[in-house]
Amino acid sequence: MNRVGDILQNRTGNAPPSCDTARWTAPKAGTFEAPQTSAAPLIGPSDFAAVAPDLDIWDAWPIQHADGHPADVGEGASLWMALGAPHFADPDLRHGHARIHLLQWHDGQWTHLGPAMPDGFSPGSREWSGSAVLGAAGEVTLYFTATGRRGEGELTFEQRLFRARATLSLGPRPHLADWRDLAEVAVRDPAYYMPSDRGSGTIGTIKAFRDPAYFRDPRDGSSHLLFAASAAEPSSDFNGVVGLASATDDALEVWHVQPPILSAVGLNNELERPHAIVHAGLYYLFWSTQRHVFDPAGVTGPTGLYGMVSNELRGGWRPLNGTGLVFSNPAAAPSQAYSWLVMPDLRVTSFVDDWGIGEGKGARNFGASFAPMLSLALTGDEARLAT
């Protein structure tokens, strides 16, 4: 027993049932588009606005209740977290400066409340995506990706999954105080997952161990983290998987790292920000991916939201709409939005990426703000944008 998962099992004596890894493969029809597949509406200049004049934001998530619904913090307001950085002429540079910021949504407006965690608290050189859960007495638990190491001279792409807790103070200006309980909650198991610093560092080739998304299974009350990862010892450079860690104690202090629940080895390199909801008795797994991270030697899909459906969390996943594609960006603006997050009420949030069409668009037109909210319609194994 030398694997991390085995060590945790030995410590707790309460390891969860094992997972069956489903496969996401290229569609036999030769295209990911199916009759049920939707395309998002074009985003125009009146459809979004900057959150703050000195802040670009991208991946975002609400402070949620354990059941996944965004928490109402009073008078219809909700609190969100998003990755943020100063504006750069080259938007890709933002990833090396990313921090998690706290935002408030109230009366149709965003208010920037500053970095969520204090300077020097995070163990990484930057902070990448995660999720946040509001518990009793205003305690917020943040699950997040610590990328690199604090104080490193040259940025690395090592990714680790951490948890931290804080106390939510509402007052006239909400903030998170008394940050504590920083811990690495799901240590990579080399039997299942490749080291996240194995890739070249070039956009589209970075390997993953990131994006922890909290999910409480309503069937038995168990707690889990879904995360983006890369398969160990793959047969292809395109080795994206969705990993799973399950809590083995009621205090959510000990997590058992399990095999991937979904593998795209041979098809796609990055299944980003995976997350799950339960709707009409079925489990739905969603992730975002981009055209350029599909294996170009095979069938490539558009940049969009993808998903699977199952009768349970740990196995039996089958692709929505027969191919996995739920909806894509419109053909006229194939990179206009990204990082979709489906909430339990089937609303879908994302950020504005390379938006706009026409000769005046320029080489890259980074929106750096929240995209218009969309809604899904789910019926069994079919999913589309709601009209």
C-alpha positions in Angstrom: 0.0 0.0 0.0 2.1 2.9 -1.2 -0.3 4.9 -3.3 -1.9 8.0 -1.8 -5.4 6.6 -2.2 -4.4 3.4 -0.4 -2.8 5.4 2.4 -5.9 7.4 3.0 -8.0 4.2 2.9 -5.8 2.7 5.6 -6.1 5.8 7.7 -9.9 6.1 7.6 -11.1 2.5 7.0 -13.9 4.1 5.0 -12.8 4.2 1.4 -15.7 4.9 -1.1 -16.6 2.5 -3.9 -14.3 2.4 -6.8 -15.0 4.3 -10.1 -15.5 2.8 -13.5 -13.7 5.0 -16.1 -15.9 5.9 -19.0 -14.4 6.8 -22.4 -15.1 9.8 -24.5 -14.2 9.0 -28.1 -14.6 10.5 -31.6 -18.1 10.3 -33.0 -18.6 7.6 -35.6 -20.5 10.0 -37.8 -17.3 12.1 -38.2 -18.6 15.2 -36.6 -19.5 16.4 -33.1 -22.5 18.4 -34.2 -25.8 16.5 -33.8 -29.4 17.5 -34.6 -29.9 18.5 -30.9 -26.7 20.6 -30.8 -27.1 24.3 -30.2 -24.8 27.3 -31.0 -24.7 30.2 -28.5 -25.9 33.7 -29.7 -23.4 36.1 -31.0 -22.0 38.4 -28.3 -22.1 42.2 -29.1 -20.7 45.2 -27.4 -23.9 45.9 -25.5 -24.0 42.4 -24.1 -21.3 42.8 -21.4 -19.3 45.4 -19.4 -16.1 45.4 -17.5 -16.3 44.3 -13.9 -13.8 47.0 -12.9 -11.6 49.3 -15.0 -8.3 47.8 -13.7 -9.3 44.1 -13.7 -9.6 41.4 -16.4 -11.6 38.4 -15.2 -12.2 34.9 -16.7 -13.1 31.6 -14.9 -15.8 32.3 -12.3 -18.0 30.5 -9.8 -20.5 31.4 -7.1 -20.2 30.9 -3.4 -22.7 28.1 -3.3 -24.6 26.1 -0.8 -23.6 22.4 -0.5 -26.4 21.5 -2.9 -24.8 23.6 -5.7 -27.2 26.6 -5.7 -25.6 30.0 -5.4 -26.0 31.4 -1.9 -28.3 34.4 -1.4 -26.4 36.7 1.0 -29.3 39.1 1.4 -31.6 41.3 -0.7 -31.1 39.1 -3.7 -27.3 39.6 -3.7 -24.8 36.8 -4.4 -21.1 36.5 -4.0 -18.8 35.1 -6.7 -15.2 34.3 -7.2 -13.3 34.7 -10.5 -9.7 34.5 -11.7 -8.5 38.0 -12.3 -5.3 39.9 -13.3 -4.3 43.4 -14.6 -4.9 44.0 -18.3 -2.1 42.8 -20.6 -1.8 43.5 -24.3 -1.3 39.7 -24.8 -4.2 38.1 -22.8 -2.4 34.8 -22.4 0.0 36.5 -20.0 -2.8 36.8 -17.5 -2.4 33.1 -16.5 1.0 33.9 -14.9 -0.5 36.6 -12.7 -3.9 35.0 -11.8 -5.4 35.5 -8.4 -8.9 34.6 -7.1 -11.0 37.8 -6.7 -14.2 38.3 -4.7 -17.2 39.9 -6.5 -20.7 40.8 -5.6 -23.7 40.6 -7.9 -26.6 42.8 -6.8 -29.4 44.7 -8.6 -27.9 43.9 -12.0 -24.4 45.2 -11.3 -21.0 43.7 -10.4 -18.9 45.1 -7.5 -15.2 44.2 -7.3 -14.4 43.4 -3.6 -10.7 42.7 -4.1 -8.6 39.5 -3.9 -10.3 36.8 -2.0 -7.3 35.6 -0.1 -4.7 37.8 1.6 -1.2 38.4 0.0 1.2 35.6 0.9 -1.5 33.1 2.0 -1.7 30.9 -1.1 1.1 28.3 -1.4 1.3 28.8 -5.2 2.9 31.5 -7.3 -0.6 32.1 -8.7 -4.1 30.8 -8.1 -6.2 29.0 -10.6 -9.9 27.8 -10.7 -11.9 26.1 -8.0 -15.2 26.3 -6.1 -16.5 27.7 -2.8 -19.1 26.4 -0.4 -20.9 28.4 2.3 -21.4 26.4 5.5 -22.8 27.0 9.0 -22.0 30.3 10.8 -20.9 32.0 7.7 -17.9 29.7 7.1 -16.7 29.6 3.5 -14.6 26.7 2.3 -12.6 27.4 -0.9 -11.2 24.6 -3.0 -8.7 25.9 -5.4 -5.7 25.2 -7.6 -2.3 26.4 -6.3 -0.1 26.7 -9.4 3.6 26.8 -9.1 5.3 27.5 -5.7 5.2 30.7 -3.7 8.5 32.6 -4.3 9.7 30.6 -7.3 12.0 32.5 -9.6 10.7 31.1 -12.8 7.1 30.2 -13.2 6.3 26.4 -13.3 3.1 24.6 -14.1 2.9 22.3 -11.1 -0.7 22.2 -9.9 -2.0 21.2 -6.5 -5.5 21.0 -5.1 -5.9 23.0 -1.8 -8.6 23.8 0.6 -8.8 26.9 2.9 -11.5 28.3 5.1 -12.6 31.8 6.0 -15.4 33.6 7.7 -17.8 35.6 5.6 -18.4 39.1 6.9 -21.3 40.9 5.1 -21.5 44.4 6.6 -21.6 47.3 4.2 -18.8 45.7 2.1 -18.7 41.9 2.1 -15.3 40.3 2.7 -13.7 37.1 3.8 -11.7 37.2 7.0 -9.7 34.9 9.3 -8.3 32.7 6.5 -7.2 29.4 8.1 -7.0 25.6 7.6 -4.9 25.7 4.5 -4.3 22.1 3.4 -3.6 20.1 0.3 -6.8 18.0 0.1 -6.3 15.7 -2.8 -2.7 14.7 -3.5 -2.0 13.4 -7.0 -1.9 9.6 -7.2 0.8 8.6 -9.8 -1.0 5.4 -10.5 -3.8 7.4 -12.2 -2.6 10.9 -12.9 0.4 12.3 -14.8 2.5 15.1 -13.1 1.0 18.4 -14.0 4.4 19.9 -14.9 5.0 17.2 -17.5 3.8 19.4 -20.5 5.7 21.9 -22.4 4.0 25.0 -20.9 2.8 26.1 -24.3 -0.9 27.0 -24.4 -2.9 23.9 -25.3 -0.2 21.4 -24.2 -0.2 22.1 -20.4 -1.0 19.0 -18.4 -3.6 19.2 -15.7 -4.3 18.6 -12.0 -6.6 21.5 -11.4 -10.1 23.0 -11.1 -11.6 21.3 -8.1 -15.4 21.5 -8.2 -17.3 20.5 -5.1 -20.3 18.2 -5.5 -22.5 16.7 -2.9 -24.4 13.6 -4.0 -28.0 14.0 -3.1 -28.5 10.3 -3.1 -26.3 9.6 -0.1 -25.0 13.0 1.1 -21.4 12.1 0.2 -19.0 14.9 -0.8 -16.7 14.8 -3.8 -14.3 16.9 -5.8 -14.2 16.7 -9.6 -11.1 18.0 -11.2 -9.3 18.3 -14.6 -6.3 16.0 -14.9 -4.0 14.1 -17.3 -3.9 10.3 -17.5 -0.8 8.5 -16.2 1.3 6.6 -18.8 -1.0 7.5 -21.7 -0.9 6.1 -25.2 -1.3 9.6 -26.7 -0.1 13.1 -26.0 -3.9 14.0 -25.9 -4.6 12.5 -22.5 -7.2 14.6 -20.7 -9.3 13.0 -18.0 -11.8 14.0 -15.3 -10.6 13.0 -11.9 -12.5 12.3 -8.7 -11.7 12.6 -5.0 -14.2 11.6 -2.3 -14.3 12.7 1.3 -14.1 9.8 3.8 -15.1 11.7 6.9 -17.9 14.0 7.9 -15.5 16.9 8.6 -14.3 16.7 5.0 -10.7 16.6 6.2 -9.6 13.3 4.4 -10.1 12.7 0.7 -9.7 9.5 -1.2 -8.2 10.0 -4.7 -9.9 7.7 -7.2 -9.3 6.7 -10.8 -10.7 9.0 -13.4 -14.4 8.9 -14.0 -13.9 10.0 -17.7 -11.0 9.5 -20.1 -10.5 11.3 -23.4 -7.1 9.7 -24.1 -6.4 9.8 -27.9 -9.0 12.5 -28.4 -8.5 15.6 -26.3 -5.8 17.1 -24.0 -7.9 19.3 -21.7 -11.3 18.6 -20.1 -11.4 21.9 -18.2 -13.5 22.9 -15.1 -15.5 19.6 -14.9 -18.5 19.8 -12.7 -21.7 17.9 -12.0 -25.4 18.5 -11.2 -28.4 16.3 -10.7 -31.5 17.0 -12.7 -34.7 14.9 -12.9 -33.0 12.0 -11.2 -30.0 11.9 -13.6 -26.4 12.9 -13.1 -24.9 15.3 -15.6 -21.2 15.9 -16.0 -20.0 19.0 -17.9 -16.7 20.4 -19.0 -15.3 23.0 -21.4 -12.8 22.4 -24.1 -11.3 24.2 -27.1 -10.9 23.1 -30.7 -7.1 23.4 -30.6 -6.7 20.8 -27.8 -8.3 18.0 -29.8 -5.9 15.6 -31.5 -5.6 17.1 -35.0 -5.1 13.6 -36.5 -8.7 12.7 -35.6 -12.1 14.3 -35.5 -11.9 17.8 -33.8 -14.9 19.4 -32.1 -15.6 23.1 -31.7 -14.9 25.2 -28.7 -17.9 24.6 -26.4 -19.6 23.0 -23.5 -19.5 19.2 -23.5 -21.2 16.7 -21.2 -22.3 13.2 -20.3 -25.2 11.7 -18.4 -25.4 8.8 -16.1 -27.7 7.1 -13.5 -24.9 7.5 -10.9 -21.7 9.4 -10.2 -19.1 6.7 -10.3 -19.8 5.1 -13.7 -22.1 4.5 -16.6 -21.4 7.8 -18.3 -22.7 8.2 -21.8 -22.3 11.3 -24.1 -25.0 13.8 -24.3 -26.6 14.2 -27.8 -24.6 11.1 -28.8 -21.3 12.9 -29.2 -20.8 14.9 -25.9 -21.2 18.3 -27.5 -23.9 20.4 -25.7 -23.4 23.7 -27.5 -20.6 25.6 -29.2 -19.7 29.2 -29.9 -21.3 30.5 -33.1 -19.3 29.8 -36.3 -18.9 33.5 -36.9 -17.1 33.9 -33.5 -15.7 30.5 -32.6 -13.8 31.7 -29.6 -16.2 34.3 -28.2 -16.8 32.7 -24.8 -15.3 30.0 -22.6 -15.3 28.3 -19.2 -19.0 27.5 -19.0 -20.4 26.6 -15.6 -23.9 24.9 -15.4 -25.7 25.6 -12.1 -28.5 23.4 -10.7 -31.2 25.6 -12.1 -29.7 25.1 -15.5 -28.4 28.6 -15.9 -25.0 28.7 -17.6 -22.3 31.3 -16.9 -19.0 31.9 -18.8 -16.6 34.7 -19.7 -16.2 36.7 -22.8 -13.0 35.6 -24.6 -12.2 36.5 -28.2 -15.4 38.2 -29.3 -16.7 40.1 -32.3 -16.6 39.7 -36.0 -15.7 41.8 -39.1 -12.7 43.6 -40.4 -12.3 45.8 -37.4 -12.2 43.0 -34.9 -8.4 42.8 -34.7 -6.1 39.8 -34.0 -7.5 39.3 -30.5 -10.4 41.0 -28.8 -10.4 39.8 -25.2 -13.6 40.6 -23.4 -12.4 39.8 -19.9 -15.8 39.9 -18.3 -18.9 37.9 -17.7 -20.7 36.7 -20.8 -24.5 36.9 -21.0 -26.2 34.2 -18.9 -27.5 31.2 -20.9 -29.9 28.4 -20.0 -30.0 24.7 -20.8 -32.8 22.3 -21.5 -32.1 18.8 -20.4 -34.2 15.8 -21.3 -32.6 12.4 -20.6 -29.6 12.0 -22.8 -30.3 15.2 -24.8 -29.1 18.7 -24.0 -29.5 22.0 -25.8 -29.7 25.7 -25.2 -33.2 26.7 -24.0 -35.0 29.2 -26.2 
